Amino acid sequence: MKKTIGNFEFLTSLLISMGITPDKKGFAYLREAIILVALDPSYLQSVTKRLYVDLADIFFVKPQDVERCIRFAIGISYSSGGLLEINNLYGNVVYKNDYRPSNSEFIGVVADKISPYVKSASLA
């Protein structure tokens, strides 16, 4: 199922607050991945075979490029301490300084929190 590229300012602001800046390729891939998972959580069941492939189709790149760029963007956030912003989002300790989440874990955690906003925006 092919989706269009979402334009959600709150998600963009959230990613920037985590230290993931729009000048990185992974930023756009990550933002779109979070939106897709928020709309359809079943994407988390097959990240490599479905999510990355759909993202690659949207952005006209290879699935391996999508995975690598997302991993790099999350790594930047991890090294700058930006992942701790997720703790503020949830009001609880989700990540500590010494834990680096996988791509699918990060996408799932953020998508879970913003899914009500994404679903309401897509219905409007």
WOZI-V938436 format. One record per backbone hydrogen bond with DSSP energy under -0.5 kcal/mol. CO is the residue of the C=O (numbers start at 0). NH is the residue of the N-H. Records with the same first field share a line. If there is no record, write none. Layout:
# WOZI-V938436
CO->NH  NH
This chain:
# WOZI-V938436
6->8
7->11
8->12
9->13
10->14
11->15
12->16
13->17
14->19
15->18
18->20
20->23
23->26  27
24->27  28
25->29
26->30
27->31
28->32
29->33
30->34
31->35
32->36
33->37
34->38
35->39
39->42
40->43
41->44
42->45
43->46
45->49  50
46->51
49->53
50->54
51->55
52->56
53->57
54->58
55->59  60
61->64  65
62->66
63->67
64->68
65->69
66->70
67->71
68->72
69->73
70->74
71->75
72->76
73->77
74->78
75->79
76->80  81  82
77->80
80->83
81->84
82->85
83->86  87
84->88
85->89
86->90  91
91->93
95->98
97->99
98->100
101->105
102->106
103->107
104->108
105->109
106->110
107->111
108->112
109->113
110->114
113->116  117
114->118
115->119
116->120
117->121
118->122
119->123
